[in-house]
Amino acid sequence: MNGQSTAAGARFATCPIDVDTSSGRRGAYSYDASNYRIPPAGIGFPRTADDVSATLAWCHAENVIVSVRGGGTSMAGNAVGDGLVLDLSRHMNEIVDIDADTRTATVQPGVVLAQLADAVERHTDGAMTFAPDPSSKSRATVGGSVANDACGNHSVRYGRTTDHVVALDLVLADGTRVTATRSGVHPTDPSDAPAVARAAQLAADLADLTRDHLAGIRTELGRIPRQVSGYHLSHLLPENGFDVARALVGSEGTCAVVVAATVGIVDVPPSALLLILGYDDVVDAARDVPDILQWSPSAVEGIDELIVDTMRARRGPGSVAALPPGHAWLYVELDGDSADQVSAAAGRLLTALRGNGRVLDGVVVTDPVVRKGLWRVREDGAGLSSRLPLSDGGSVTSWPGWEDSAVAPENLADYLADFTELLVEHDLIGVMYGHFGAGCMHIRITFDQVTAEGRDVMTRFLDAAARLVVRHGGTLSGEHGDGRARSGLLPIMYSPAMMSAFSRFKTVFDPAGLLNPGILVSPVEPVADLALAGVPVLPWRTSFEFGSPDAQPGQGFVDAVQSCIGVGRCRSHSGGVMCPSYRATGDEKDSTRGRARVLQEMIRGAATVDDGWRSDDVREVLDLCLSCKACSTDCPTGVDMATYKSEFFDHYYRGRRRPTAHYSLGWLPRWLAITSRTAPLVNAALKSPLRTAALKLGGLTTERDLPTFVSGRRLKKMLARPTPTADADVVLMIDSFTKGFRPEVATAARRVVEDAGHCAHTRTDVCCGLTWISTGQLDQAKKRLRRAAEALDDGTDRPIVVTEPSCAATMRKDLPELVPTDAAARVSKRIRSFAEQVAVQAAAGWQPTREVPDQVVVQTHCHEYSVFGAATQQRALGAVGVSQIHEATGCCGVAGNFGFETDHYETSMAVAEQALAPALREHDGATVLTDGFSCQMQVRQLTGDGSAHLAQMLDPSPESDG
């Protein structure tokens, strides 16, 4: 703990809850998903409403400002502050009650939106759900949605969070607990005399405020569906029932802290489909929106081609399917009582739109899997649009700041036409997507926040954009809140009298101004405290080739680390694989985002490059990173934390003693060369009383059994048949794990390849260096990769099939990044995982001669998932006729050396419980496939039984091994 952290810790010594003031923790919480960086004084994790009440009372007495956050996904900068930050997502995340009869649910503020919707659907057998579904729903919390008045993809049907709030249990800035309802405010505990008095005073002050500003509230507020900017005072009007609960929605944590919310739940339509419409541009798409709305759609969302192009560039051409021709697309979801009814409506709608002459074509999507994939393109818009690929191989970065403006839907086309001209005028590019049906646009713009000139352009643009949207009768913010990004622009939208009313509203609840100051009232400039301003330019030389090709020399690593913009998909608990360590601990520091933010702090704060590489804060947050690589594909911005960790460890441990496991496991191929000659002796020792001492000496857990080491003699015997090199049309690369622990996979793989009519040249003389990469020993890794490239670059384009998926991924991805030679690039392009080879063989007409099981549980190795594609194993299994594929979508928890290390065993087993262990329990008796050696070891740990490699399942003559 540095001196600043020590002083901050002393400041919070008497706080009723523990406050973390360590520099690493403060670094991770200095950011949300906005453009801003505000280092907090400390971070607290209250467990109960009483904790919040006691803490706020203490802060009030000590004059400490407080900011509250949930998922930290704010794009406007309303989840950061320089005082005490309270994270309510970690512990206050209980669903208290779901009542289908009253059509309500009561939850704590840290409950994630998707988890609430899932719980409601389970409770009602799919009949009901919680409606607000912003793109961040897999990690955004109810408390954050109340604070920002979030909406989502289906807001044309279900409106904003405001429309679903029934009551809010609050803690005021002085610790008083009150409850806001649809008809007023009262003490949460009727026997709490101070709360009774405070609630009465609040009611009286709010009534006076409403009466004094009656005309302005009626004429300036509540004009369009997405008018989120400012406070929602229109709910206090007599005709709206003095609705204090809904007046506080969208107050962005500036008035009170929500400690519980009662919200409404809605019916799920029996049938739905998605109609995708293609247009020449977003303006044409917007012109059709008023006609589409007449058909009562449940969603009308739009994206432009920049997002689609980025998705295809990052995840492959097949990642976006079923889109009709066009440069902009509308997603129109229709629902009804039956599939036939909805399908007929879609046909009539498409016919009507064709009559308008703007739509190029339309595609009806009924398959739920395809629909889910298409919705993911829209939902990942913020991340996908942050790094736009250019035709020359470079990229351009876009940012929020003007990502939430809204107009009435009938004015959207004209607004977008004028807005496009405004972008051209300021020489900026805008990536356009959003809720077209509600008139709300999420436009990320290529602002230059690094230079003074760029910030000046940003300032002038924001002012002009605010005036433009007001001229079109719109609002600065449609669901993200104003935050630090737009609060300073509110006087352009509202009269001085209304701004005065906003200030008074804030003061009624928070007279001392301690809650989230600088938001909505008395704001700072939109370009103050930008995260990219003031970052020193230092020569961060690296072994890996980082960043885009147009990155400045020595800045590739900076460019890569700054690709994290805080969207927080790594904090989700379902869907994809990222981030297994966060899913195990629920701690921000163990998320991909938390790690990236601390790395960004390292780059910002280092006096020299050498000082930066010695950061203990970074070493700490990387400790539980499994190096699974899932983030490199699941993260919309492509953060690759496994590679960052490898690079950092390489520098951090130079000249230092490493953890013992870096030698015992990091040098594993070297030890296997020795054990191949002494296998019987080693195996006997590991079954003797020496086992415990040997494992401890190697830094390995004693809770996990080691695999049986294979003698070189046995391997040689199994692969004895010579391979005719000249005739071979496939190279079969046998990795160190396969050679050392399961040579039967090598022979099975060769027989499967040859069963399809190929001739395989088996190579056992090359190593990918994976264990040195994962432990950050890159000089050693590069030596082995360079040798491998030279050995395999034989002047042919024969596919190189690698039996171990992690080694295949290393050869495909890491080889050209660590060895930037033509030979390495050529070899990389030839690499296939074994599952990929099986799919290729099946596509050419081959089918296994051995009967395959009907039902399979498959654990896809994380590296195969990230480098070769999430569906690689499913494609292979489906192609050979497996009818029931149960995929354990998640990391197994071993992840190479991680699960064998002493300090990581418990986390490893907790990770296994996310997907693998439940799948094994649910499908007990099914064939279990684990192409990855790590995955095989985890299955053995969980069940005591073995599992098979895909090659073994397809082996035409397994008896050949004897």
Secondary structure by P-SEA (a helix, b strand, c coil): ccaaaaaaaaaaccccccccccaaaaaaaccccccbbbbbcbbbbbccaaaaaaaaaaaaaabbbbbbbccccccccccccccbbbbccccccccccccccccbbbbcccccaaaaaaaaaaaacccccccccccccccccaaaaaaaccccccccccccccccccccccccccbbbbbbcccbbbbccccaaaaaaaaaaaaaaaaaaaaaaaaaaacccccccccccccccccccccccccccccccccccccccccbbbbbbbbbbccbbbbbbbcccaaaaaaaaaaaaaacccbbbbccaaaaaaaaaacccccccccccccbbbbbbbbcccaaaaaaaaaaaaaaaaaaccccbbbbbccaaaaaaaaaaaaaccccccccccccccccccccccccccccccaaaaaaaaaaaaaaaacccccccccccccccccccccccccaaaaaaaaaaaaaaaaaaaaacccccccccccccccccccccccaaaaaaaaaaaaaccccccccccccccccccccccccccccccccccccccccccccccaaaaaaaacccccccccccccccccccccccccccccaaaaaaaaaaaaaccccaaaaaacaaaaaaaccccccccccccccccccaaaaaaaaaaaaacccccccccccccaaaaaaaaaaacaaaaaaaaaccaaaaaaaaacccccccccbbbbaaaaaaaaccccccccccbbbbbccccccccaaaaaaaaaaaaaaccccccccccccaaaaaaacccaaaaaaaaaaaaaaccccccbbbbccaaaaaaaacaaaaacccaaaaaaaaacccaaaaaaaaaaaccccccccccccccccccccccccccaaaaaaaaaaccccccccccccccccccccccccaaaaaaaaaccaaaaaaaacccbbbbccaaaaaaaaaacccccccccccccccccccc
